[in-house]
Amino acid sequence: MMTDADLPYNNLTAEQIAQNDIIVARIWRDQQLKDSDWIGTIPDHGQYSLYIAYRQELRDWPSTEAFPHTRPQV
């Protein structure tokens, strides 16, 4: 009979878990950038500046100490 200890995620090393966190964070970041691409085409949008700043935070995020655990917020 299989137990929780037999599941692959329970056998990951700390390094593998950290790498997984980075991969998940980058996927999330890339999706946020993709989802906000539209704002670049509407410079008179009421929140244009806010989104442009957010997108810059997303691009800079991997080089910060907050990466991958503290996500940028709009």
Secondary structure, DSSP 8 states (H G I E B T S, - for coil): ---GGGSGGGG--HHHHHHHHHHHHHHHHHHHHHHTGGGGG-TTSTTHHHHHHHHHHHHHGGGSTTTTTS----
